[in-house]
Each structure stands twice: as structure tokens, then as C-alpha cells.
């Protein structure tokens, strides 16, 4: 779950809780005010009703003043808009508690043809306090929404930063991050851009050096091969040919590894079947005797990848099996979206990671031509495709497998 999603869910939960608390607080406050006013009105109604029945205007006025009640001079408009929340009938009249649309409570007393509508002045303070609480809650909600928007504004650049980092990591060394103001994110973008420029300069410098080395080495190597061919058969000719060929092969393998490390070569993804890959790999291996390789295809399958690179990887596995296997033929097995190259020999002592290190060779490699770079190249090609690479040693067979899933 992304940071944005988590924050959004947290915001929704917080907002929902705040709205719920606001509603419950408003209802509880309203209920408390209503209960207190009902109690006060009911207690006062007995004395007020008696003064109204005795038609004692002076006593009624004094009692209203002591209770802080005011008489409503135009009761008709209030009665039309209000609703009854309490009603009590007597033999000669009735007592009602009313509430108007503004949540103000009134006490209506009727005796025969006389009626009196009064209200408690003190309830205005309670209503005002309730309104202040409501305003404060809505202010909190506003602050919460504003805070969420500000956080989103700060987090939004993180998506662009992550996208830029991913693109740069995939080999687009020219990509730079746009500046996000003068805050910490702005400093981060400046730091990344400076770092990216340095890395790009270093990698480009290394690439030029590798190209120059490859060119400078292959030219004298080609001249040396030509000179050897022009010389007559001699005592040391074969040794020199072998040494020059090894240097040429080593140069090529080192350049291949550096290209893969630096992401210089982008994959040319196409679709082909496992048999096409095996055929291409065998043609690269230049095997003169077909009896040295035994092919078992239980179930062919389609592969999406770079045929050139994958054929190099499989060719290296075949070469290793032919070099280090103690018994021929070697076996290439195809099944369950996996191609395995198996050769007979003692179980390998180390893990696959050990043999994939550049120039790493097992004890059984002594006296065998090679530089220990083949598996390193295989691993990098397989990783670049996102495929799996495994080593199993079972029943006298060492099996290197590429899993295309």
C-alpha cells in the first residue's frame, strides 16, 4: 500500500470520527439544554400558573424577574413556528414547552381565556456556548482538511522522485530531477542531480576507456595472428596462437561484463520458442561432434527475451559442461519453462553465487582453458531479464538451469 493511500485512509477515518463526535456532541448538548430547561420550566410553572390563576399581575412580574424570564409580546408568530416538546393539561388550562426553529425553548401557560408565553433569557448563553463548540469542531475539521492537503502537496513530489530514481537506475543516465522549491525536497533534488552528473561522467569515461582498450588490444592481436600465419611451422607457433586466442577471448568477455554492469546494452525483446534458443546457442558453441550433446525436450515453450543475450548465456553453460564434465555426452533438458544443462562429475563444493563471481573457478577447473567469467556473464544476463538461475547437484549430475518464469 502506497504512502498516499495510507494517508488518504487515515484522513477519511479521522474526518469520519470528527464528524461523528461533532454530531454526538451537538446532540448531547442539545439534550442537556432541553432537559435543564424542561426541569426549570416545570418547577417554575407551578408558581407562575398560580399567579396567573389569581390574576396577581405584580406577583407574576416579580416572579418572572426572579426567574430571569421574559414575556413574549407577540406570541402568535412564535406559536406558528414552534413545535411542542412537552404538554400537561389541567382542569382549567394547560402547560406546554415549545421549541422554535432556532432551538429556543418557550413556556406556554393557559388558564381559561388567559395565556402567557415566556422564555428563559439564560438559555441564550447555553445556545451561544453550543454554537461556539460547533464552530470549534468545524474549525478543527477545516484544519484537518487543510493539513491533509498540505501533506499531499509535500508527498506528491515523492512519486516523481521515485520515478526519476527508477528511470536513472534502469540506465537512463541523462535523467535529472526537477527542483521542488527551496525546502528539503529542493535540496534533495539538487543533491541527486549533482550525484547523477558525477555518476554519468564516471560511467561515460569508463565506457570510452573500455572501447579504447578493446580497440587498442584487438588491433595488435589481429596483427599477431596474421604474423603467426605468415611464419612457417615452428616449435612455439601453437603455443603463441593459443595465448593470443586466450587474450582475445578474455578481452571480449571482460567487455561483455562491463556492458552488462553499466546497462550499456538495452534488451531487444522478441518472442521465440525454447528450441530456437537452443539451436542458436549450439551454433555459437561451434561443436564439431554432435554426439557430445544429447537433447531432451519434454515440452517446448515460448520465451520473451533478447535472443542474442540469452543464446550467449546458454552457450556459456554448454561450454562449461563440455569443459568440466567427466563423461560425455552432456544433456540439455527442456521442461516446465526451464532449460537445464547437465554434465556428469563430482558434486560442486560451493554455492552458485561463488561460481558466478568473476574469475572464480572450482578445484576441478585446473588445467582447463577458461577464465571463470562464463557463469558471471550468464548470471548478469539472466538477472537483466528477470529470470531465475539455479544449480543442483544430484545423482552424479551437476545441473545449471535457467527458469523462464
C-alpha positions in Angstrom: 0.0 0.0 0.0 1.4 3.4 -1.0 2.0 6.3 1.4 -0.7 8.3 -0.4 -3.2 5.6 0.1 -2.4 5.2 3.8 -2.6 8.9 4.4 -5.9 9.2 2.5 -7.4 6.3 4.5 -6.1 7.9 7.7 -7.7 11.2 6.7 -11.0 9.6 5.9 -11.1 7.8 9.2 -10.1 11.0 11.1 -12.7 13.1 9.3 -15.4 10.5 9.9 -14.6 10.3 13.6 -14.6 14.1 13.9 -17.9 14.4 12.2 -19.3 11.6 14.4 -18.0 13.3 17.5 -19.4 16.7 16.3 -22.8 15.2 15.8 -22.8 13.3 19.1 -21.6 16.4 21.0 -24.3 18.6 19.4 -27.0 16.0 20.2 -25.8 15.6 23.8 -25.5 19.3 24.4 -29.0 19.9 22.9 -30.4 17.1 25.0 -28.8 18.5 28.2 -30.1 22.0 27.5 -33.5 20.7 26.8 -33.5 18.6 30.0 -32.4 21.5 32.1 -34.9 23.9 30.6 -37.7 21.4 30.9 -36.8 21.0 34.6 -36.6 24.7 35.2 -39.8 25.4 33.3 -41.7 22.7 35.1 -40.5 23.9 38.5 -41.4 27.5 37.7 -44.7 26.7 36.0 -46.4 25.8 39.3 -45.9 29.2 40.9 -46.4 31.1 37.6 -49.6 29.2 37.0 -50.9 30.0 40.4 -50.2 33.7 40.0 -51.8 33.6 36.6 -54.9 31.9 38.1 -55.1 34.5 40.9 -54.7 37.3 38.3 -52.0 38.8 40.5 -50.0 40.8 38.0 -47.5 42.2 40.5 -46.6 38.9 41.9 -46.3 37.4 38.4 -44.0 40.2 37.3 -41.7 39.8 40.3 -41.6 36.1 39.9 -40.7 36.4 36.2 -37.9 38.8 37.1 -36.5 36.5 39.8 -36.5 33.6 37.4 -34.9 35.8 34.6 -37.9 35.0 32.3 -39.1 37.5 29.7 -42.7 37.7 28.4 -43.1 37.3 24.6 -45.1 40.3 23.5 -46.2 38.8 20.1 -46.8 35.1 20.9 -48.7 34.3 17.7 -45.7 34.3 15.4 -43.8 32.1 17.9 -46.7 29.7 18.2 -47.0 29.3 14.4 -43.3 28.3 14.0 -42.8 26.3 17.2 -43.5 22.7 18.0 -44.5 21.1 21.3 -41.9 19.0 23.2 -43.9 18.8 26.5 -47.6 19.2 27.3 -49.6 18.9 30.6 -53.3 19.5 30.8 -55.2 20.7 34.0 -58.8 21.2 34.8 -58.8 24.9 33.9 -55.8 25.1 31.5 -52.6 23.6 30.1 -48.9 23.9 30.3 -46.7 23.5 27.2 -43.0 23.6 26.5 -42.3 24.7 22.9 -39.1 24.9 20.7 -38.7 27.2 17.7 -36.5 26.6 14.6 -33.7 28.5 16.3 -33.7 25.9 19.1 -35.1 28.4 21.7 -37.4 27.0 24.3 -40.6 28.7 25.5 -43.1 28.1 28.3 -46.8 28.5 27.4 -49.4 28.6 30.2 -53.1 28.9 29.6 -55.8 29.4 32.2 -59.3 29.7 31.0 -59.1 32.5 28.4 -55.8 33.9 29.8 -52.5 32.7 28.3 -48.9 33.6 28.9 -45.8 32.8 26.8 -42.4 33.3 28.4 -38.8 32.3 27.8 -35.7 31.9 29.9 -33.1 34.6 29.0 -30.3 32.4 30.3 -30.7 29.8 27.6 -29.2 32.3 25.1 -25.8 31.8 26.8 -26.2 28.0 26.6 -27.2 28.2 22.9 -24.2 30.5 22.3 -21.9 28.1 24.0 -23.3 25.3 21.9 -22.7 27.3 18.8 -19.1 28.1 19.8 -18.4 24.4 20.4 -19.9 23.6 16.9 -17.8 26.3 15.3 -14.7 25.0 17.0 -15.4 21.5 15.8 -15.9 22.7 12.2 -12.7 24.7 12.6 -10.9 21.5 13.6 -12.3 19.8 10.5 -11.1 22.6 8.3 -7.7 22.5 9.9 -7.6 18.7 9.3 -8.6 19.1 5.6 -6.0 21.9 5.2 -3.3 19.7 6.9 -4.2 16.8 4.6 -3.9 19.0 1.5 -0.6 20.4 2.7 0.8 16.9 3.4 -0.4 15.7 -0.1 1.4 18.7 -1.6 4.6 17.6 0.2 4.2 14.0 -0.7 3.2 14.4 -4.3 6.8 15.1 -5.4 7.9 11.8 -3.9 6.2 10.0 -6.8 8.2 12.0 -9.3 11.3 11.4 -7.3 10.7 7.7 -7.2 10.0 7.6 -10.9 13.2 9.6 -11.7 15.3 7.3 -9.5 13.9 4.2 -11.1 14.5 5.6 -14.6 18.1 6.5 -13.7 18.6 3.1 -12.1 17.5 1.5 -15.4 20.3 3.1 -17.2 18.9 6.5 -18.4 21.9 8.4 -17.1 20.8 11.7 -18.6 17.6 11.9 -16.5 17.6 14.7 -13.9 15.2 15.6 -11.2 13.3 18.9 -11.4 13.7 21.3 -8.4 10.9 21.3 -5.8 11.3 24.7 -4.2 13.8 25.7 -1.6 12.8 23.3 1.1 14.3 19.9 2.0 12.9 18.3 -1.2 14.6 21.1 -3.2 17.9 20.3 -1.5 17.3 16.6 -2.2 16.8 17.2 -5.9 19.9 19.4 -6.1 21.9 16.7 -4.4 20.6 13.9 -6.7 21.3 16.0 -9.8 24.9 16.6 -8.7 25.4 12.9 -7.9 23.7 11.8 -11.2 26.0 14.2 -13.2 29.1 12.7 -11.4 27.9 9.1 -12.0 27.1 9.8 -15.6 30.6 11.4 -16.2 32.3 8.4 -14.5 30.4 5.8 -16.4 30.8 7.6 -19.7 34.5 7.9 -19.0 34.7 4.2 -18.2 32.8 3.3 -21.4 35.2 5.4 -23.5 38.1 3.7 -21.8 36.7 0.2 -22.4 36.1 1.0 -26.1 39.6 2.3 -26.4 41.1 -0.7 -24.6 39.1 -3.1 -26.8 40.2 -1.3 -30.0 43.8 -1.0 -28.9 44.0 -4.6 -27.9 42.3 -6.2 -30.9 44.4 -4.4 -33.4 47.7 -5.8 -32.2 46.1 -9.2 -31.6 44.9 -9.3 -35.2 48.3 -8.3 -36.4 49.9 -11.0 -34.2 47.6 -13.7 -35.6 48.4 -12.6 -39.2 52.1 -12.6 -38.4 51.9 -16.1 -37.0 50.1 -17.4 -40.0 52.8 -16.0 -42.3 55.5 -17.6 -40.3 56.4 -21.2 -41.0 55.5 -24.0 -38.7 57.7 -23.6 -35.7 58.2 -25.0 -32.3 56.3 -22.3 -30.5 53.7 -21.3 -33.1 50.8 -23.3 -31.5 51.7 -22.0 -28.0 51.6 -18.4 -29.3 48.3 -19.0 -31.2 46.7 -20.4 -28.0 48.0 -17.5 -25.9 46.7 -14.9 -28.4 43.3 -16.6 -28.6 43.0 -16.6 -24.9 43.8 -12.9 -24.6 41.3 -12.2 -27.4 38.6 -14.2 -25.6 39.4 -12.6 -22.2 39.1 -9.1 -23.7 35.7 -9.9 -25.3 34.3 -11.5 -22.0 35.5 -8.5 -19.9 33.9 -6.1 -22.3 30.7 -8.1 -22.2 30.6 -8.0 -18.4 31.3 -4.2 -18.3 28.5 -3.6 -20.8 26.1 -5.5 -18.7 27.2 -3.8 -15.5 26.8 -0.4 -17.0 23.5 -1.1 -18.7 25.0 0.0 -22.0 23.1 -2.6 -24.0 19.3 -2.4 -23.9 17.4 -5.7 -24.4 15.9 -6.3 -27.8 12.8 -8.3 -26.6 11.2 -10.7 -29.0 9.2 -13.9 -28.8 10.7 -17.3 -29.7 10.5 -20.9 -28.6 13.0 -22.8 -26.5 14.1 -24.9 -29.5 15.2 -21.7 -31.3 17.2 -20.6 -28.4 19.0 -24.0 -28.1 19.7 -24.1 -31.8 21.2 -20.5 -31.7 23.3 -21.4 -28.7 24.7 -24.6 -30.2 25.6 -22.8 -33.4 27.6 -20.3 -31.2 29.3 -23.1 -29.4 30.8 -24.4 -32.6 30.5 -28.1 -31.6 32.1 -30.3 -34.3 30.9 -33.6 -32.8 27.1 -33.6 -32.3 27.4 -36.8 -30.2 28.8 -34.7 -27.4 25.4 -33.2 -26.7 22.2 -35.0 -26.0 18.9 -33.0 -26.3 15.8 -33.9 -24.3 12.7 -31.8 -25.0 9.7 -32.9 -22.9 7.7 -29.7 -23.5 8.8 -26.7 -25.6 7.6 -23.2 -24.5 7.6 -19.6 -25.7 10.2 -17.2 -24.3 10.1 -13.4 -24.3 13.6 -12.0 -24.2 16.7 -11.0 -26.1 17.7 -13.9 -28.3 21.3 -12.7 -28.7 22.0 -12.3 -25.0 20.1 -15.5 -23.9 21.9 -17.6 -26.6 25.3 -16.3 -25.2 24.2 -17.3 -21.7 23.1 -20.8 -22.7 26.2 -21.2 -24.9 28.4 -20.4 -21.8 26.6 -23.1 -19.9 27.1 -25.6 -22.7 30.8 -24.7 -22.9 31.3 -25.2 -19.2 29.6 -28.5 -19.2 31.8 -29.7 -22.1 34.9 -28.4 -20.4 34.3 -29.7 -16.9 32.1 -32.8 -17.4 34.0 -36.0 -16.9 31.7 -38.0 -19.1 30.1 -37.3 -22.5 27.5 -36.6 -23.8 26.2 -33.7 -21.8 22.4 -33.3 -21.6 20.3 -30.3 -22.5 16.8 -30.8 -20.9 13.7 -28.7 -21.7 10.6 -28.9 -19.5 8.3 -26.8 -17.3 9.6 -23.5 -18.6 13.1 -24.4 -17.7 16.2 -25.2 -19.7 18.9 -27.3 -17.9 22.4 -28.2 -18.9 23.6 -31.3 -17.1 27.0 -32.9 -17.0 28.4 -35.8 -15.0 31.0 -35.1 -12.4 31.6 -34.8 -8.7 29.2 -32.6 -6.8 30.3 -29.0 -6.8 31.6 -27.8 -3.4 30.4 -24.2 -3.4 27.1 -22.4 -4.0 26.1 -20.9 -7.3 27.0 -17.4 -6.2 30.6 -18.4 -5.7 31.0 -19.7 -9.2 29.2 -16.6 -10.6 31.9 -14.3 -9.2 34.4 -13.1 -11.9 37.5 -15.3 -12.2 36.1 -17.9 -9.8 36.9 -21.5 -10.6 36.5 -24.7 -8.8 39.3 -27.1 -8.0 38.3 -29.3 -10.9 39.0 -26.4 -13.3 42.7 -26.7 -13.1 44.3 -27.4 -16.4 41.1 -26.5 -18.3 41.1 -23.5 -20.6 38.9 -20.6 -19.3 38.9 -17.5 -17.1 36.0 -18.1 -14.8 33.9 -15.4 -16.5 31.3 -17.6 -18.2 28.9 -18.0 -15.3 29.3 -14.4 -14.3 28.0 -13.3 -17.7 25.2 -15.9 -17.5 24.0 -14.6 -14.2 24.0 -10.9 -15.3 22.1 -11.8 -18.5 19.5 -13.8 -16.6 19.1 -11.1 -13.9 18.7 -8.5 -16.6 15.8 -10.5 -18.0 14.3 -11.2 -14.5 14.6 -14.9 -15.0 15.8 -17.5 -12.4 19.3 -19.2 -12.4 19.8 -22.3 -10.3 22.4 -25.0 -9.6 21.6 -28.5 -8.4 23.9 -31.4 -7.8 22.1 -34.8 -7.7 23.0 -38.4 -8.5 26.3 -37.5 -10.0 24.9 -34.8 -12.3 25.7 -31.1 -12.0 22.8 -29.2 -13.4 22.7 -25.4 -14.3 19.2 -24.3 -15.0 17.6 -21.1 -16.4 14.0 -20.8 -15.3 12.0 -18.6 -17.7 9.2 -17.6 -15.3 
